[in-house]
Amino acid sequence: MKTIIIIPCYNEERRLPQEEFKAYFGRQNGTEFLFANDGSSDRTLETLQQLTAPYPQAHVFDGGKNQGKAHVIRAAIRYAAEHFEYDYIGFLDADLATPLEEIDKFVRLLEEKGPLLMVAGSRVQRLGSNIRRKPLRHYCGRMFATAVSRILCLPVYDTQCGAKLLRKDAADIVCTTPFLSRWFFDVEIFARLIRHFGYQATVDGCFEYPLDTWIEKGDTRLKTKDFLRTPLELLKLRRNYHKDILRVLSKEKETQNQ
């Protein structure tokens, strides 16, 4: 099975962990990478071109002007659909808070627990794991997750972890139209899977994988103003998806009762 991992990049010239990528490229394990430049104002594009040049499994996609992570990931998925053959496609944050080694586990889960639509990383602090996250962000994340669970009607623990791998047809479906939210598009991925595949199919087809390692990096792209916009973003997502999800749930219940 062939896998493509998208790495969204915005002004990553100085913080991109190039040596970690090079070490992983050298393993030749069948995973390809598509580095997606989101209109960086520094030399990120040149850095990516230099990094990928020696490796046939590493590619660069230039998304044009900066429009945010949601836009560039969607654009990169659509670009990959036109230019590559693959079975699974997903994304990781460029700072590698989720280590590259976790990719292999995601692929195994999709193959062994199939048919799955998506494997999503989950930052669960537990014995035997190495999850390092600032307490304030952790507690804010738990409140956010509670609100999201109500919108989606799903018992999802962590929608916002920047590590996900989807089956190709599922990725194509969720990227049909632009995402509504610049930062919280991960919530929309779950919502769009429910709208297309159904509620129970999404519950059965999505697997939250508790990451063994996730280390928060110092340079977060989410600023205070972004957190202040969170309630409005959640309201927008609820307005656009919640009724559709309830409608899907209602239809499935009616079918079961017939």
N, C-alpha and C positions, 0 to 999 in steps of 0.2 A: 504494500500500500504506500502510495506517495503522499508526502505531507509538505505543505508550504506554511511557513511561519512569517507573518508580517511584523515588522518592527517599526512602529510609528516614531518618527524623529522630528523634533523641533528644537533647533539650536543645541544640538548635541555634540558640537565640535570638541569641547573640552571634557565632557563627562562620559562619552561613549566608551565602554569597556572593551576596547578593540582586541586585547590579548585573549580575553575569554571567548570572544567570537572566533578568533583565529584557531584557538585550540579545539573548539567544537567542530569547525569546518574541516579540520584535519582528520577527523574520524571517519568521514565519508559514510555516514549511516543512512543515506537516502533522504534526509530532510533538506529541503531547499528553503532559502530565506529571501524575502522581498523587503528591503529597507525602503520605507515610504517617507520621503521628505515632505514636510508640511510647511513649505514656504519659509524655511529658516532664513534668518537675516545674517547669520555668521557663515562660516565655511563648512557647514554640515554636509552639503551636497558633494563638495569636493572630497571631504573626508570619507564619505560613504563610497564614492567611486574608487578611491585609492584602496579602501579596505576590501572591496569585493572583487577588484580586478583579477587577482590571482586565483580566485575560486569559482569554478563553473556553477556551483550550486548556490551562489549568492548573487542577487540582482538588486538593482536600484530603480525605484519608481519616484519620479518627481511630480508631486501633486499640485504644483503651481503655487499660487498665493496662499498664505496661512489662513486656514478656515477651521482649525481645531481637529482634535483627535478623532472624533466621530466621523467627520467628513473624509479624512485622509485614509482611515481604515476601510471605510466603505468603498472609496475610489480604488484603493489597492486591491480589494477583493474582486471588484468588477474587472480591473486590469488583469489580474491573475486568471480570471475565467476566460478571458479572450486570448491570452498568450501562453498558458501552461496547461499541462494535463496533471491532475492530482485527484486524490480521494478525500483528503482532509485539509482544511485550511483554518488557521487560527492566528492569534497575535500575542505578543509579549511586550511589556514595557522596555524601552531602550536601555534603561539603567540596570536591567537584569535583577530587579528586586526578587523576581522569580528566576532562579538559576536555569540555565539552558538544559541541564540534566533532567528537569521535570518534564520536558517535552516527550522524552521517550516513554515516561509513565502514562502521559495523556494518550499517546498513540496506542499503547498496549491496552488501556482501558476501552478505547473505542473498538478495538479488534476483539477483545475477549468478552466484553459485556454487551456486544452488539445484539440487535441493531440500536445504536444510540444516535441521537441527534447532535449532542454536544457534551463535552467534558469541560467543566468550569472549575478553575482553581478556587480554593476556599482557605482563608487565613484563620485557621482554628488553632488557638494556643492550647497545646496539650503536651503531656509528658512524651518525651522522645522526639519532639519537633523543635525547630529553631525558627520561631516566628517572632521577629523583632519589630514592634510597632509602637509609636508614641502613644501613651495612655489616652490623651485627649482625642486623637484621631480614632483610636479604638472605640471609645465610648460614643463618639459622634457616629461612627460607623454602625454601632449596634442600634442606635435610634433610627438611623437612615434605613437599615435593613428591616426593622419592624414596620416602618411606613411602606416600604416597597412590598413586603410580604402581603400587606393588606390590599395594595393596588393590584398585584398580580394574582392574589388568592393562592399563592404558592408558599410552601414552607422553606423558602430559600434563605440560606444563612449569609451569603456574601456575594451580591451581584457585582460589586465594584472591583474585585481583584482583576488586575490587568493581564490575566492569563486564561485564555479560552481556546478550545479547539473544536471545530464544527465539521460535521459531514458536509461534503460539497453542496448537496442539494439544499441542506438547511441554511448554509451560508448564502447561497443564491437567493433564497426566499427572504431572509431578513434584510438583505441589501437591495431589494427591488426599488424602494423609494428612499429619499434622504431621511436621516434620523432627525427627530425633532429637538433633541437635547444635545448640546455641544459636549457635555461632560458625562451625562448619565445615560448614554446610549446603551450601556450594558443592560439596563432595565428593559429597554425597548427590544433587545434581542429575545429575551424571554417572552415578552408580550406578543411579539410577532410570530414566534414559534407556536404559541397557544392559538392565535388567530388562524394560522394556516393548518397546522397539524392536529389541533384539538387539545383540550386540557389534559386528559389522561395520557394521551400520546406524548405530551411534553413532560408530564410528571415522570413517566416511565423512560423517556428518552433523554433526559438531562441528568447527568451525574456530577454532583459536587465532590471534587477530590480534595481532601485535606492536605495541603502542601506540606512536605517535610521541611522545606526551608523557604522563608520569605523575609527579606531584610529591607526595611524601609531606608531609602536613601535620603540624604539631607535636602536635596534640591527638588521639592515638590512643585508641580505645575499648578496645583490648586491653591489659590490664595484666599485671604480672608473674605474678599468680596464675593468669591465663588461660593463659599459656605453660606454667606448671607442670602444668596440667591436660591439656595437649596429648596426652601419651602415653595417658592414660586415654580421652580422646575418640577417638583413633585406634583403640584397641582396641575401643571400642564400635561404631565404624563398620565395622571389620573383621568383628566378630562378626555384625553384622546384614546385611552386603552381600556379603562376599567369597565365601561359598559359593554364593550365588545367581549371582554373576558367573561363577564356575567352571562352574556347571551350564549356563549359557547358552552358554559357550564350548564345552563338551563336546558339547552338542546340535548346535551349528553345525558342528563338526568331523565328527561322525557323518554329518550330512546331506551334507557335501562328499565324504565317502568312499563314499557309497552309489552 
